[in-house]
C-alpha cells in the first residue's frame, strides 16, 4: 500500500527568515527532530500542526504543504 506523501516548503521558509529548526520547533512546541522529519517528508503533520506551521509563517497552509511536489524555484512552469 503506497504511503501518502505530504510535500512541504518548511526548509525554504525557514531559510528565507533565518530560523533554525530548533527555533521553529520551540515556537511550535515540538521536538526539533520533528521539524527535520517534516522537511524530509519522513513524517506527515497532523492537520493541527500543519495549520500551526502556516500560522507561524503567516502564509496559507497550501503555500507550505501540498500533496503534489512543488515546482523547483526558477522553473519556467506557468
Biopython code that builds the backbone (N, CA, C, O; Angstrom):
import numpy as np
from Bio.PDB.StructureBuilder import StructureBuilder

atoms = [
    (1, "UNK", "N", (0.847, -1.183, 0.000)),
    (1, "UNK", "CA", (0.000, 0.000, 0.000)),
    (1, "UNK", "C", (0.894, 1.249, 0.000)),
    (1, "UNK", "O", (1.742, 1.391, 0.881)),
    (2, "UNK", "N", (0.720, 2.154, -0.969)),
    (2, "UNK", "CA", (1.580, 3.344, -1.010)),
    (2, "UNK", "C", (1.289, 4.282, 0.160)),
    (2, "UNK", "O", (0.148, 4.435, 0.594)),
    (3, "UNK", "N", (2.337, 4.890, 0.644)),
    (3, "UNK", "CA", (2.154, 5.847, 1.732)),
    (3, "UNK", "C", (1.787, 7.200, 1.149)),
    (3, "UNK", "O", (2.173, 7.541, 0.031)),
    (4, "UNK", "N", (1.051, 7.945, 1.911)),
    (4, "UNK", "CA", (0.659, 9.292, 1.473)),
    (4, "UNK", "C", (1.782, 10.260, 1.818)),
    (4, "UNK", "O", (2.115, 10.457, 2.987)),
    (5, "UNK", "N", (2.355, 10.856, 0.790)),
    (5, "UNK", "CA", (3.456, 11.795, 0.988)),
    (5, "UNK", "C", (2.899, 13.215, 0.989)),
    (5, "UNK", "O", (2.112, 13.593, 0.121)),
    (6, "UNK", "N", (3.321, 13.981, 1.969)),
    (6, "UNK", "CA", (2.963, 15.398, 2.024)),
    (6, "UNK", "C", (4.237, 16.192, 1.748)),
    (6, "UNK", "O", (5.205, 16.107, 2.504)),
    (7, "UNK", "N", (4.232, 16.956, 0.671)),
    (7, "UNK", "CA", (5.378, 17.794, 0.315)),
    (7, "UNK", "C", (5.267, 19.112, 1.075)),
    (7, "UNK", "O", (4.169, 19.562, 1.402)),
    (8, "UNK", "N", (6.413, 19.723, 1.351)),
    (8, "UNK", "CA", (6.363, 20.979, 2.099)),
    (8, "UNK", "C", (7.518, 21.887, 1.715)),
    (8, "UNK", "O", (8.500, 21.474, 1.098)),
    (9, "UNK", "N", (7.355, 23.138, 2.109)),
    (9, "UNK", "CA", (8.370, 24.169, 1.866)),
    (9, "UNK", "C", (8.914, 24.718, 3.181)),
    (9, "UNK", "O", (9.342, 25.870, 3.244)),
    (10, "UNK", "N", (8.898, 23.905, 4.221)),
    (10, "UNK", "CA", (9.332, 24.390, 5.528)),
    (10, "UNK", "C", (10.790, 24.848, 5.487)),
    (10, "UNK", "O", (11.116, 25.923, 5.989)),
    (11, "UNK", "N", (11.667, 24.037, 4.892)),
    (11, "UNK", "CA", (13.094, 24.394, 4.858)),
    (11, "UNK", "C", (13.303, 25.717, 4.124)),
    (11, "UNK", "O", (14.093, 26.555, 4.558)),
    (12, "UNK", "N", (12.591, 25.900, 3.012)),
    (12, "UNK", "CA", (12.717, 27.140, 2.249)),
    (12, "UNK", "C", (12.234, 28.340, 3.074)),
    (12, "UNK", "O", (12.888, 29.382, 3.103)),
    (13, "UNK", "N", (11.102, 28.188, 3.734)),
    (13, "UNK", "CA", (10.557, 29.283, 4.548)),
    (13, "UNK", "C", (11.486, 29.596, 5.721)),
    (13, "UNK", "O", (11.687, 30.760, 6.068)),
    (14, "UNK", "N", (12.043, 28.562, 6.323)),
    (14, "UNK", "CA", (12.988, 28.793, 7.429)),
    (14, "UNK", "C", (14.213, 29.542, 6.929)),
    (14, "UNK", "O", (14.671, 30.489, 7.568)),
    (15, "UNK", "N", (14.750, 29.112, 5.773)),
    (15, "UNK", "CA", (15.955, 29.739, 5.225)),
    (15, "UNK", "C", (15.702, 31.208, 4.892)),
    (15, "UNK", "O", (16.538, 32.068, 5.171)),
    (16, "UNK", "N", (14.543, 31.488, 4.294)),
    (16, "UNK", "CA", (14.202, 32.877, 3.948)),
    (16, "UNK", "C", (14.181, 33.783, 5.172)),
    (16, "UNK", "O", (14.510, 34.967, 5.090)),
    (17, "UNK", "N", (13.794, 33.217, 6.296)),
    (17, "UNK", "CA", (13.628, 34.014, 7.516)),
    (17, "UNK", "C", (14.778, 33.856, 8.504)),
    (17, "UNK", "O", (14.786, 34.493, 9.557)),
    (18, "UNK", "N", (15.750, 33.007, 8.167)),
    (18, "UNK", "CA", (16.900, 32.810, 9.051)),
    (18, "UNK", "C", (16.534, 32.139, 10.362)),
    (18, "UNK", "O", (17.074, 32.487, 11.412)),
    (19, "UNK", "N", (15.620, 31.179, 10.307)),
    (19, "UNK", "CA", (15.138, 30.491, 11.507)),
    (19, "UNK", "C", (15.706, 29.077, 11.530)),
    (19, "UNK", "O", (15.651, 28.369, 10.524)),
    (20, "UNK", "N", (16.246, 28.666, 12.666)),
    (20, "UNK", "CA", (16.786, 27.312, 12.793)),
    (20, "UNK", "C", (15.649, 26.326, 13.043)),
    (20, "UNK", "O", (14.539, 26.710, 13.412)),
    (21, "UNK", "N", (15.955, 25.039, 12.832)),
    (21, "UNK", "CA", (14.968, 24.003, 13.150)),
    (21, "UNK", "C", (14.571, 24.076, 14.616)),
    (21, "UNK", "O", (13.400, 23.930, 14.966)),
    (22, "UNK", "N", (15.559, 24.302, 15.459)),
    (22, "UNK", "CA", (15.303, 24.354, 16.905)),
    (22, "UNK", "C", (14.376, 25.528, 17.251)),
    (22, "UNK", "O", (13.457, 25.383, 18.056)),
    (23, "UNK", "N", (14.624, 26.687, 16.637)),
    (23, "UNK", "CA", (13.771, 27.860, 16.907)),
    (23, "UNK", "C", (12.327, 27.595, 16.473)),
    (23, "UNK", "O", (11.384, 27.922, 17.194)),
    (24, "UNK", "N", (12.167, 27.004, 15.299)),
    (24, "UNK", "CA", (10.823, 26.703, 14.818)),
    (24, "UNK", "C", (10.154, 25.678, 15.724)),
    (24, "UNK", "O", (8.981, 25.818, 16.071)),
    (25, "UNK", "N", (10.898, 24.653, 16.101)),
    (25, "UNK", "CA", (10.347, 23.614, 16.977)),
    (25, "UNK", "C", (9.885, 24.201, 18.306)),
    (25, "UNK", "O", (8.810, 23.864, 18.802)),
    (26, "UNK", "N", (10.698, 25.077, 18.876)),
    (26, "UNK", "CA", (10.329, 25.696, 20.154)),
    (26, "UNK", "C", (9.074, 26.544, 20.005)),
    (26, "UNK", "O", (8.210, 26.534, 20.882)),
    (27, "UNK", "N", (8.968, 27.274, 18.906)),
    (27, "UNK", "CA", (7.789, 28.114, 18.672)),
    (27, "UNK", "C", (6.525, 27.263, 18.510)),
    (27, "UNK", "O", (5.432, 27.689, 18.883)),
    (28, "UNK", "N", (6.682, 26.060, 17.953)),
    (28, "UNK", "CA", (5.531, 25.195, 17.699)),
    (28, "UNK", "C", (5.274, 24.201, 18.832)),
    (28, "UNK", "O", (4.237, 23.539, 18.855)),
    (29, "UNK", "N", (6.212, 24.098, 19.767)),
    (29, "UNK", "CA", (6.052, 23.170, 20.874)),
    (29, "UNK", "C", (6.274, 21.716, 20.484)),
    (29, "UNK", "O", (5.650, 20.811, 21.039)),
    (30, "UNK", "N", (7.186, 21.496, 19.505)),
    (30, "UNK", "CA", (7.525, 20.130, 19.099)),
    (30, "UNK", "C", (9.033, 19.936, 19.230)),
    (30, "UNK", "O", (9.774, 20.905, 19.394)),
    (31, "UNK", "N", (9.486, 18.689, 19.158)),
    (31, "UNK", "CA", (10.919, 18.395, 19.219)),
    (31, "UNK", "C", (11.569, 18.861, 17.920)),
    (31, "UNK", "O", (10.963, 18.779, 16.852)),
    (32, "UNK", "N", (12.803, 19.349, 18.016)),
    (32, "UNK", "CA", (13.462, 19.865, 16.802)),
    (32, "UNK", "C", (13.634, 18.786, 15.741)),
    (32, "UNK", "O", (13.643, 19.096, 14.550)),
    (33, "UNK", "N", (13.770, 17.521, 16.149)),
    (33, "UNK", "CA", (13.896, 16.454, 15.159)),
    (33, "UNK", "C", (12.616, 16.290, 14.349)),
    (33, "UNK", "O", (12.657, 15.851, 13.200)),
    (34, "UNK", "N", (11.484, 16.640, 14.942)),
    (34, "UNK", "CA", (10.207, 16.578, 14.220)),
    (34, "UNK", "C", (10.251, 17.484, 13.000)),
    (34, "UNK", "O", (9.734, 17.126, 11.942)),
    (35, "UNK", "N", (10.863, 18.652, 13.137)),
    (35, "UNK", "CA", (10.970, 19.584, 12.010)),
    (35, "UNK", "C", (11.808, 18.945, 10.901)),
    (35, "UNK", "O", (11.455, 19.054, 9.726)),
    (36, "UNK", "N", (12.892, 18.293, 11.249)),
    (36, "UNK", "CA", (13.711, 17.599, 10.259)),
    (36, "UNK", "C", (12.935, 16.503, 9.557)),
    (36, "UNK", "O", (13.021, 16.369, 8.337)),
    (37, "UNK", "N", (12.175, 15.715, 10.312)),
    (37, "UNK", "CA", (11.357, 14.659, 9.718)),
    (37, "UNK", "C", (10.326, 15.245, 8.756)),
    (37, "UNK", "O", (10.096, 14.703, 7.675)),
    (38, "UNK", "N", (9.713, 16.348, 9.155)),
    (38, "UNK", "CA", (8.731, 17.008, 8.289)),
    (38, "UNK", "C", (9.396, 17.474, 6.996)),
    (38, "UNK", "O", (8.898, 17.211, 5.902)),
    (39, "UNK", "N", (10.534, 18.173, 7.137)),
    (39, "UNK", "CA", (11.221, 18.726, 5.965)),
    (39, "UNK", "C", (11.633, 17.647, 4.971)),
    (39, "UNK", "O", (11.575, 17.859, 3.760)),
    (40, "UNK", "N", (12.045, 16.501, 5.476)),
    (40, "UNK", "CA", (12.488, 15.411, 4.602)),
    (40, "UNK", "C", (11.332, 14.551, 4.096)),
    (40, "UNK", "O", (11.546, 13.625, 3.313)),
    (41, "UNK", "N", (10.120, 14.849, 4.534)),
    (41, "UNK", "CA", (8.967, 14.065, 4.099)),
    (41, "UNK", "C", (8.879, 12.709, 4.769)),
    (41, "UNK", "O", (8.184, 11.818, 4.282)),
    (42, "UNK", "N", (9.586, 12.544, 5.892)),
    (42, "UNK", "CA", (9.560, 11.278, 6.622)),
    (42, "UNK", "C", (8.395, 11.211, 7.601)),
    (42, "UNK", "O", (8.119, 10.161, 8.180)),
    (43, "UNK", "N", (7.723, 12.327, 7.779)),
    (43, "UNK", "CA", (6.627, 12.414, 8.735)),
    (43, "UNK", "C", (5.602, 13.383, 8.171)),
    (43, "UNK", "O", (5.944, 14.484, 7.739)),
    (44, "UNK", "N", (4.348, 12.965, 8.180)),
    (44, "UNK", "CA", (3.276, 13.858, 7.726)),
    (44, "UNK", "C", (2.659, 14.527, 8.948)),
    (44, "UNK", "O", (2.338, 13.854, 9.927)),
    (45, "UNK", "N", (2.491, 15.837, 8.898)),
    (45, "UNK", "CA", (1.969, 16.536, 10.064)),
    (45, "UNK", "C", (0.482, 16.272, 10.253)),
    (45, "UNK", "O", (-0.242, 15.983, 9.300)),
    (46, "UNK", "N", (0.047, 16.377, 11.491)),
    (46, "UNK", "CA", (-1.388, 16.392, 11.755)),
    (46, "UNK", "C", (-1.941, 17.686, 11.162)),
    (46, "UNK", "O", (-1.188, 18.618, 10.879)),
    (47, "UNK", "N", (-3.227, 17.737, 10.980)),
    (47, "UNK", "CA", (-3.855, 18.963, 10.485)),
    (47, "UNK", "C", (-3.554, 20.118, 11.430)),
    (47, "UNK", "O", (-3.269, 21.231, 10.988)),
    (48, "UNK", "N", (-3.619, 19.855, 12.715)),
    (48, "UNK", "CA", (-3.356, 20.893, 13.719)),
    (48, "UNK", "C", (-1.945, 21.453, 13.564)),
    (48, "UNK", "O", (-1.752, 22.669, 13.560)),
    (49, "UNK", "N", (-0.948, 20.554, 13.434)),
    (49, "UNK", "CA", (0.431, 21.015, 13.285)),
    (49, "UNK", "C", (0.627, 21.752, 11.963)),
    (49, "UNK", "O", (1.325, 22.766, 11.919)),
    (50, "UNK", "N", (0.023, 21.257, 10.890)),
    (50, "UNK", "CA", (0.143, 21.929, 9.589)),
    (50, "UNK", "C", (-0.407, 23.354, 9.663)),
    (50, "UNK", "O", (0.190, 24.286, 9.124)),
    (51, "UNK", "N", (-1.531, 23.514, 10.323)),
    (51, "UNK", "CA", (-2.123, 24.846, 10.463)),
    (51, "UNK", "C", (-1.244, 25.745, 11.331)),
    (51, "UNK", "O", (-1.096, 26.933, 11.045)),
    (52, "UNK", "N", (-0.664, 25.186, 12.383)),
    (52, "UNK", "CA", (0.212, 25.985, 13.246)),
    (52, "UNK", "C", (1.472, 26.423, 12.502)),
    (52, "UNK", "O", (1.940, 27.547, 12.688)),
    (53, "UNK", "N", (2.025, 25.545, 11.662)),
    (53, "UNK", "CA", (3.203, 25.910, 10.866)),
    (53, "UNK", "C", (2.859, 27.061, 9.926)),
    (53, "UNK", "O", (3.614, 28.028, 9.824)),
    (54, "UNK", "N", (1.721, 26.960, 9.238)),
    (54, "UNK", "CA", (1.333, 28.026, 8.306)),
    (54, "UNK", "C", (1.054, 29.327, 9.048)),
    (54, "UNK", "O", (1.385, 30.404, 8.551)),
    (55, "UNK", "N", (0.455, 29.242, 10.225)),
    (55, "UNK", "CA", (0.218, 30.448, 11.027)),
    (55, "UNK", "C", (1.539, 31.080, 11.458)),
    (55, "UNK", "O", (1.683, 32.303, 11.448)),
    (56, "UNK", "N", (2.500, 30.240, 11.835)),
    (56, "UNK", "CA", (3.805, 30.747, 12.258)),
    (56, "UNK", "C", (4.453, 31.555, 11.138)),
    (56, "UNK", "O", (4.999, 32.633, 11.376)),
    (57, "UNK", "N", (4.389, 31.026, 9.913)),
    (57, "UNK", "CA", (4.997, 31.718, 8.775)),
    (57, "UNK", "C", (4.070, 32.768, 8.156)),
    (57, "UNK", "O", (4.461, 33.478, 7.229)),
    (58, "UNK", "N", (2.846, 32.862, 8.670)),
    (58, "UNK", "CA", (1.856, 33.848, 8.206)),
    (58, "UNK", "C", (1.568, 33.713, 6.717)),
    (58, "UNK", "O", (1.520, 34.699, 5.982)),
    (59, "UNK", "N", (1.378, 32.460, 6.290)),
    (59, "UNK", "CA", (1.013, 32.165, 4.911)),
    (59, "UNK", "C", (-0.107, 31.129, 4.923)),
    (59, "UNK", "O", (-0.277, 30.419, 5.914)),
    (60, "UNK", "N", (-0.879, 31.031, 3.829)),
    (60, "UNK", "CA", (-1.905, 29.988, 3.751)),
    (60, "UNK", "C", (-1.269, 28.597, 3.816)),
    (60, "UNK", "O", (-0.140, 28.403, 3.364)),
    (61, "UNK", "N", (-1.988, 27.647, 4.373)),
    (61, "UNK", "CA", (-1.440, 26.295, 4.559)),
    (61, "UNK", "C", (-0.990, 25.680, 3.235)),
    (61, "UNK", "O", (-0.029, 24.911, 3.213)),
    (62, "UNK", "N", (-1.672, 26.006, 2.123)),
    (62, "UNK", "CA", (-1.279, 25.420, 0.834)),
    (62, "UNK", "C", (0.022, 26.009, 0.289)),
    (62, "UNK", "O", (0.580, 25.470, -0.667)),
    (63, "UNK", "N", (0.509, 27.088, 0.867)),
    (63, "UNK", "CA", (1.825, 27.618, 0.499)),
    (63, "UNK", "C", (2.923, 26.743, 1.112)),
    (63, "UNK", "O", (4.013, 26.620, 0.552)),
    (64, "UNK", "N", (2.625, 26.141, 2.262)),
    (64, "UNK", "CA", (3.612, 25.331, 2.970)),
    (64, "UNK", "C", (3.514, 23.855, 2.609)),
    (64, "UNK", "O", (4.538, 23.188, 2.460)),
    (65, "UNK", "N", (2.296, 23.336, 2.468)),
    (65, "UNK", "CA", (2.089, 21.897, 2.283)),
    (65, "UNK", "C", (1.311, 21.610, 1.006)),
    (65, "UNK", "O", (0.462, 22.396, 0.587)),
    (66, "UNK", "N", (1.622, 20.457, 0.390)),
    (66, "UNK", "CA", (0.928, 20.042, -0.822)),
    (66, "UNK", "C", (0.981, 18.522, -0.953)),
    (66, "UNK", "O", (1.903, 17.882, -0.448)),
    (67, "UNK", "N", (-0.006, 17.953, -1.628)),
    (67, "UNK", "CA", (0.029, 16.524, -1.936)),
    (67, "UNK", "C", (0.799, 16.278, -3.225)),
    (67, "UNK", "O", (1.100, 15.130, -3.551)),
    (68, "UNK", "N", (1.119, 17.328, -3.959)),
    (68, "UNK", "CA", (1.919, 17.246, -5.183)),
    (68, "UNK", "C", (3.256, 17.937, -4.941)),
    (68, "UNK", "O", (3.328, 18.885, -4.160)),
    (69, "UNK", "N", (4.312, 17.474, -5.602)),
    (69, "UNK", "CA", (5.610, 18.145, -5.438)),
    (69, "UNK", "C", (5.527, 19.608, -5.873)),
    (69, "UNK", "O", (4.839, 19.944, -6.837)),
    (70, "UNK", "N", (6.228, 20.459, -5.157)),
    (70, "UNK", "CA", (6.286, 21.865, -5.546)),
    (70, "UNK", "C", (7.227, 22.003, -6.733)),
    (70, "UNK", "O", (8.216, 21.275, -6.819)),
    (71, "UNK", "N", (6.938, 22.932, -7.662)),
    (71, "UNK", "CA", (7.878, 23.149, -8.767)),
    (71, "UNK", "C", (9.193, 23.704, -8.226)),
    (71, "UNK", "O", (9.215, 24.423, -7.227)),
    (72, "UNK", "N", (10.268, 23.364, -8.890)),
    (72, "UNK", "CA", (11.579, 23.885, -8.492)),
    (72, "UNK", "C", (11.575, 25.394, -8.646)),
    (72, "UNK", "O", (10.974, 25.935, -9.574)),
    (73, "UNK", "N", (12.247, 26.064, -7.733)),
    (73, "UNK", "CA", (12.364, 27.519, -7.816)),
    (73, "UNK", "C", (13.138, 27.861, -9.073)),
    (73, "UNK", "O", (14.202, 27.300, -9.333)),
    (74, "UNK", "N", (12.595, 28.784, -9.851)),
    (74, "UNK", "CA", (13.236, 29.184, -11.094)),
    (74, "UNK", "C", (12.772, 28.375, -12.300)),
    (74, "UNK", "O", (13.177, 28.655, -13.429)),
    (75, "UNK", "N", (11.918, 27.364, -12.066)),
    (75, "UNK", "CA", (11.423, 26.594, -13.214)),
    (75, "UNK", "C", (10.408, 27.427, -13.978)),
    (75, "UNK", "O", (9.696, 28.242, -13.391)),
    (76, "UNK", "N", (10.345, 27.228, -15.245)),
    (76, "UNK", "CA", (9.508, 28.051, -16.131)),
    (76, "UNK", "C", (8.135, 27.408, -16.347)),
    (76, "UNK", "O", (7.710, 27.226, -17.488)),
    (77, "UNK", "N", (7.444, 27.066, -15.264)),
    (77, "UNK", "CA", (6.099, 26.485, -15.415)),
    (77, "UNK", "C", (5.063, 27.569, -15.165)),
    (77, "UNK", "O", (5.106, 28.274, -14.157)),
    (78, "UNK", "N", (4.136, 27.687, -16.098)),
    (78, "UNK", "CA", (3.114, 28.731, -15.951)),
    (78, "UNK", "C", (1.751, 28.100, -15.883)),
    (78, "UNK", "O", (0.750, 28.806, -15.759)),
]
sb = StructureBuilder()
sb.init_structure("model")
sb.init_model(0)
sb.init_chain("A")
sb.init_seg("    ")
for serial, (resi, resn, name, xyz) in enumerate(atoms, 1):
    if name == "N":
        sb.init_residue(resn, " ", resi, " ")
    sb.init_atom(name, np.array(xyz, "f"), 0.0, 1.0, " ", f" {name:<3s}", serial, name[0])
structure = sb.get_structure()
